[in-house]
Amino acid sequence: MGWTDVSDVEPGDVISILGIDHVFFEEVMRTGGTASWNDQNPGNIISSGEAEQYGAYTGKHNDIFAIFPDEDTGFAAVRQYLEHRGGKTVLDVMRAYAPAGHGANDPEAYAQRIADALQVGTDTTLAELDDDQRTAFAQEIQRVEGWRSGEEHGPADLPDDLAQWLTDHPSRDERLEADQPFARTGTVAEGVKNIQRRLNELGWSPPLSVDGKFGPHTEAAARWFQTNNGLTSDGIVGNRTWRQLVDAQG
């Protein structure tokens, strides 16, 4: 039994239900772990042409992050990313890899943790590192990015909610239209439109542009909704906020 017996999902597809991601691979689906584990992307490498050169699925992504077919390919991608930046210092690399302003990134602190682990300075160039140090660098990135395992399921033992979702939304277009991603400032996804539509329906004014871009206006509206519904007002639309959005009466 394969995925084609269940639906038209294919490796690299992501189905998001109430802010929980389900990431599909050749034979299994991963869910419930950290994003890096779900995506088999130990370094949380951003989806790009470069990521695809390192073996990421072409045109597939989970939020902004690339999806790799297996953990070994994902880890090797971190190594390759570092090897292609031999002239850059540890600090240079981390400023580009984890730029300030993207989430809670603190590239200086990140670089210092890595330098301490390698017993070098943050001004050390990657060309100066030996092979073992580059591997240790990649391992430290994996540790800092978070790597907590979740659940794996095959076509015959999908969680009930996901199996029902596939039944209710059998085509790719239908699933995109019903997408419910974990979303915060900076998220760009078709499912963000569903958040924006619901917030407009529930009375946010002036109405949000339904453009799929989770910017400051959408964050403000999410905080407004959370405050009025007894939720933590953090502007992040995760599982609890999605449930309230789905169930709320306009």
Buried (B, 14 or more C-beta within 10 A) or exposed (E): EEBEEBBEBBBBBBBBBBBBBBBBBEEEBBBBBBBBBBBBBBBBBBBEEBBBEBBBBEEBBBBBBBBBBEBEBBBBBBBBBBBEBEEBBBBBBBBEBBEEEEEEBEBEEBBBBBBEBBEBBBEBBBEEBEEEBBBBBBBBBBEBBEBEEBBBBEBEEBBEEBBEBBEEBEEEEEBBEBBBBBBBBBBBBBBBBBBBBBBBEBEBEEBBEBEBBBBEBBBBBBBBBBEEBEBEBEBBBBEBBBBBBEEBEE
